[in-house]
Amino acid sequence: PTKVGEHGLLGVYMVSHGGSNSMSAAPYGSYTAAELDADLDAFEAASGCNRMLVIYEACSAGTFLDENSDDNRIIITSSAPTQTSYLSPTPPNRAMFADNFFPSLVAGNSVGQAFVDAHNAMIALGYGGTQEPYVEDNHDAVGHPVSPWGFLPHNGDGLDANNLYICGPCQEIHIIPPFYFKIPIRWWIPWDQVVVTVPVSVEIENTTVIDSAHIRVVPP
């Protein structure tokens, strides 16, 4: 509350593994949509600031939209409630939505335009229909993607985001997309095998709720 006053804007970006209404917060278990809403309410009560931009990137991120809908909040999720969120296939392989959203924002575009730019980039990368970002800013607890014509607003959502500018333009160092640290598991497979079975296991060392694990096979 000491950093953002009554007339300021609170910006929150969260990225992790996710499930329905739950985000991995290792080593502390899970962080739920209801807990985020309670924390935002507590921040508003302590600071007087009710203007908030929340961006959440994880699988099933869209499940956070309804719980956190409120006046003067713009809630953006990297995927619909039932979709997976992927790493970008282009180096340095960061979280795909952020990797395309933040550069547009840094360039001086509105939050809404950066959202559309990220959506279009994800389609160009081959993820159209597989991962679709959602925005909720008309406070009816129902989020939407871009319109079928490729712009915002759509069904009432996106108008507020279209009118919010964070910087115009600003130095990239001010907004740095997160990196995922990955340790690739290398398997050398003989070229003449038609069908190959690769054993895969996932070990979870805490109580985090993870719905699924995804593996990408990259040919040499």
C-alpha positions in Angstrom: 0.0 0.0 0.0 2.9 2.4 0.5 3.9 2.1 -3.2 0.5 2.7 -4.8 -1.8 5.4 -3.6 -5.5 6.2 -3.9 -5.1 7.6 -7.4 -2.6 5.1 -8.7 -2.8 1.8 -10.6 -1.9 -1.6 -9.1 -0.4 -3.9 -11.8 -0.2 -7.6 -11.0 1.4 -10.3 -13.3 1.4 -13.9 -12.1 2.8 -16.9 -14.0 3.0 -20.5 -12.8 1.4 -23.9 -13.3 -2.4 -23.8 -12.9 -5.5 -25.8 -12.5 -9.2 -25.0 -12.0 -9.4 -21.9 -9.7 -5.9 -22.7 -8.4 -2.3 -21.6 -9.2 0.8 -23.4 -8.1 2.7 -21.4 -5.4 5.5 -23.8 -4.5 6.7 -24.4 -1.9 3.5 -23.1 -0.3 0.9 -25.3 -2.0 -1.7 -23.6 -4.1 -3.0 -20.0 -4.4 -6.7 -19.9 -5.3 -8.8 -17.4 -7.2 -10.7 -16.6 -4.0 -7.4 -15.9 -2.2 -6.3 -13.5 -5.0 -9.7 -11.7 -4.8 -9.3 -11.4 -1.0 -5.8 -10.0 -1.4 -6.9 -7.4 -3.9 -9.8 -6.4 -1.7 -7.4 -6.1 1.3 -5.0 -4.0 -0.8 -7.8 -1.7 -1.9 -8.9 -1.3 1.7 -5.4 -0.5 2.9 -4.4 1.9 0.1 -7.6 3.3 -1.2 -6.6 2.2 -4.7 -9.3 0.3 -6.6 -7.8 0.7 -10.1 -6.2 -2.7 -10.9 -4.7 -4.6 -13.9 -4.3 -8.3 -13.2 -2.6 -10.6 -15.8 -2.5 -14.3 -15.0 -0.6 -16.8 -17.1 -1.1 -20.5 -16.5 -3.1 -23.5 -17.6 -6.8 -23.0 -16.9 -6.1 -19.3 -16.2 -9.6 -18.3 -17.3 -11.1 -19.9 -14.2 -9.8 -16.8 -12.3 -12.0 -14.4 -14.3 -15.3 -14.6 -12.5 -14.0 -14.6 -8.9 -11.8 -11.5 -9.5 -14.2 -9.4 -11.5 -14.9 -6.1 -9.8 -15.3 -2.4 -10.5 -12.2 -0.7 -12.0 -10.4 -4.0 -12.5 -9.1 -5.3 -15.8 -8.5 -9.1 -15.5 -6.6 -10.7 -18.3 -5.8 -14.4 -18.5 -3.5 -16.2 -21.0 -6.1 -18.9 -21.8 -9.7 -19.9 -21.5 -10.9 -21.8 -18.4 -10.4 -25.2 -20.0 -7.3 -24.5 -22.1 -3.5 -25.0 -21.6 -1.0 -22.2 -21.6 2.2 -22.9 -23.5 5.7 -21.7 -23.7 6.5 -19.8 -26.9 8.1 -22.1 -29.6 10.5 -19.3 -30.5 13.7 -18.7 -28.5 14.2 -17.8 -25.6 11.0 -19.9 -25.1 9.3 -17.8 -22.5 5.6 -17.8 -21.5 3.9 -17.3 -24.9 1.2 -14.8 -23.9 3.7 -12.5 -22.0 6.3 -12.9 -24.7 4.0 -11.2 -27.2 1.9 -9.0 -24.8 4.6 -7.0 -23.0 6.6 -5.9 -26.1 3.5 -4.3 -27.5 2.8 -2.7 -24.2 6.4 -1.4 -24.0 6.0 0.0 -27.5 3.4 2.4 -26.2 0.2 0.5 -27.2 -2.8 0.3 -24.9 -3.5 -2.7 -22.8 -6.3 -3.7 -25.2 -4.1 -3.4 -28.3 -1.3 -5.4 -26.6 -3.9 -8.1 -25.8 -5.0 -8.2 -29.5 -1.3 -8.2 -30.6 -0.6 -11.2 -28.4 -3.7 -13.0 -29.6 -2.6 -12.5 -33.2 0.9 -13.6 -32.6 -0.3 -16.8 -30.9 -2.4 -17.6 -34.0 0.6 -16.9 -36.2 2.6 -19.4 -34.1 0.0 -22.1 -34.7 -1.9 -21.9 -31.4 -5.2 -20.5 -32.7 -8.0 -22.2 -30.9 -5.6 -24.1 -28.7 -4.7 -21.2 -26.4 -6.9 -18.1 -26.5 -6.4 -15.2 -24.0 -9.4 -13.8 -22.3 -10.2 -10.3 -20.9 -12.8 -9.2 -18.4 -13.3 -5.5 -17.7 -17.0 -4.8 -17.8 -17.4 -6.3 -14.3 -20.0 -8.9 -15.2 -17.8 -11.9 -14.2 -17.8 -13.2 -17.8 -14.6 -12.8 -19.8 -14.2 -12.9 -23.6 -11.5 -13.3 -26.2 -11.1 -10.9 -29.1 -14.0 -10.6 -31.5 -14.4 -12.9 -34.5 -13.1 -9.9 -36.5 -9.9 -9.7 -34.4 -10.4 -6.7 -32.2 -11.7 -5.4 -28.9 -14.2 -4.7 -27.4 -16.1 -8.0 -27.7 -19.4 -8.5 -25.9 -18.7 -5.6 -23.6 -15.2 -6.6 -22.6 -12.0 -4.8 -23.7 -13.3 -1.2 -23.8 -11.6 -0.3 -20.6 -8.4 -2.1 -21.7 -8.4 -0.2 -24.9 -8.3 3.1 -23.0 -5.5 2.1 -20.5 -1.9 3.0 -21.4 1.0 2.0 -19.1 3.7 3.9 -21.0 4.2 5.4 -24.3 6.7 4.2 -25.2 9.0 3.2 -22.3 12.3 1.4 -22.0 12.0 -2.3 -22.2 13.9 -2.8 -18.9 10.9 -1.5 -17.0 8.8 -4.5 -18.0 10.7 -7.8 -18.4 8.8 -10.9 -19.3 9.6 -13.9 -17.1 11.8 -16.8 -18.1 11.2 -20.4 -17.5 14.2 -22.4 -16.5 14.1 -25.8 -18.3 16.4 -28.8 -18.2 15.8 -30.8 -21.4 15.7 -34.5 -21.2 17.6 -35.9 -24.2 16.6 -39.2 -25.8 18.6 -40.5 -28.8 16.3 -42.6 -30.9 17.5 -44.8 -33.8 16.4 -43.4 -37.1 14.9 -46.7 -38.4 12.3 -47.1 -35.6 8.7 -46.3 -36.7 7.1 -46.4 -33.2 9.1 -45.3 -30.1 7.8 -45.5 -26.5 9.4 -43.1 -24.1 8.7 -43.5 -20.4 7.8 -40.2 -18.7 7.1 -39.5 -15.1 6.4 -36.3 -13.1 7.3 -35.9 -9.4 5.4 -33.3 -7.4 7.1 -32.4 -4.1 4.3 -30.4 -2.5 0.5 -30.1 -2.3 0.2 -28.1 -5.5 -2.8 -29.0 -7.7 -1.5 -29.8 -11.2 -4.0 -31.1 -13.7 -1.6 -32.3 -16.4 2.0 -32.3 -17.6 2.8 -31.5 -21.3 5.7 -32.8 -23.3 7.0 -31.4 -26.6 9.0 -33.6 -29.0 11.4 -31.6 -31.2 13.1 -33.3 -34.1 16.7 -32.5 -34.7 
